[in-house]
Amino acid sequence: MRLLPMRKISRHSKRLALFLTFCAGYVDAYTFIVRGNTLVAGQTGNVVFLSVGIVQRNLADAEIKILTLFIFHVRRFFAYDLQGKTSHC
């Protein structure tokens, strides 16, 4: 794998990163409160909640988290597959 050279990060890029971070936080907060205690913007939280559900033997909650993680990885696989096919054109 080839490493890319380091470049200076502009003020615009920092503001964009901050804005996107707040957007992801908002989406996670919304889905956690309204859509059944699941996180869609970051999968780390879902892994933690899955572990808690398994330890507490809350199978219904664990099933939802497993489904969420499965769909995330399927979507990631298809995105990677499409990226590979389009880069060779």
C-alpha positions in Angstrom: 0.0 0.0 0.0 1.4 3.4 -1.0 1.3 6.2 1.6 0.0 9.6 0.5 2.1 12.6 1.3 0.9 14.7 4.3 -0.7 18.0 3.3 -1.8 21.0 5.4 -5.5 20.9 6.4 -7.3 24.1 5.5 -9.6 26.0 7.7 -12.5 25.1 5.3 -11.7 21.4 5.7 -11.7 21.7 9.5 -15.1 23.4 9.5 -16.5 20.8 7.2 -15.2 18.0 9.4 -16.8 19.7 12.5 -20.1 20.1 10.7 -20.1 16.5 9.6 -19.3 15.4 13.1 -22.3 17.3 14.5 -24.5 15.8 11.7 -23.4 12.3 12.6 -24.1 13.0 16.3 -27.5 14.4 15.6 -28.4 11.4 13.4 -27.2 9.0 16.2 -29.1 10.9 18.9 -32.3 10.9 16.8 -32.1 7.2 15.9 -31.2 6.2 19.5 -34.2 8.1 20.9 -36.8 7.5 18.2 -35.8 4.4 16.4 -35.3 1.7 19.0 -32.0 2.5 20.8 -29.8 1.9 17.8 -27.0 4.0 16.3 -26.6 4.4 12.5 -23.8 6.9 12.1 -21.2 4.9 14.1 -21.0 1.2 14.5 -18.7 1.3 17.6 -21.7 2.2 19.8 -23.8 -0.7 18.4 -21.0 -3.1 19.3 -21.0 -1.8 22.9 -24.8 -2.0 23.1 -24.7 -5.5 21.6 -22.2 -6.6 24.3 -24.5 -5.1 27.0 -27.5 -6.8 25.6 -25.7 -10.2 25.5 -24.4 -9.8 29.1 -27.9 -8.8 30.3 -29.4 -11.6 28.3 -31.7 -9.2 26.5 -32.0 -11.2 23.3 -34.5 -8.9 21.5 -32.1 -6.0 21.9 -29.1 -8.1 20.8 -31.0 -9.3 17.7 -31.6 -5.7 16.6 -27.9 -4.8 17.1 -26.8 -7.9 15.2 -29.1 -7.0 12.3 -27.8 -3.4 12.3 -24.2 -4.6 12.1 -25.0 -7.2 9.4 -26.7 -4.6 7.2 -23.8 -2.2 7.8 -21.3 -4.7 6.6 -23.3 -5.8 3.6 -23.7 -2.2 2.5 -20.0 -1.7 3.0 -19.2 -4.8 1.0 -21.3 -3.6 -1.9 -19.9 -0.1 -1.8 -16.3 -1.5 -1.9 -17.3 -3.8 -4.7 -18.8 -1.0 -6.7 -15.7 1.2 -6.0 -13.4 -1.5 -7.3 -15.4 -2.0 -10.5 -15.6 1.8 -11.3 -11.9 2.4 -10.7 -10.8 0.1 -13.5 -12.9 1.8 -16.2 
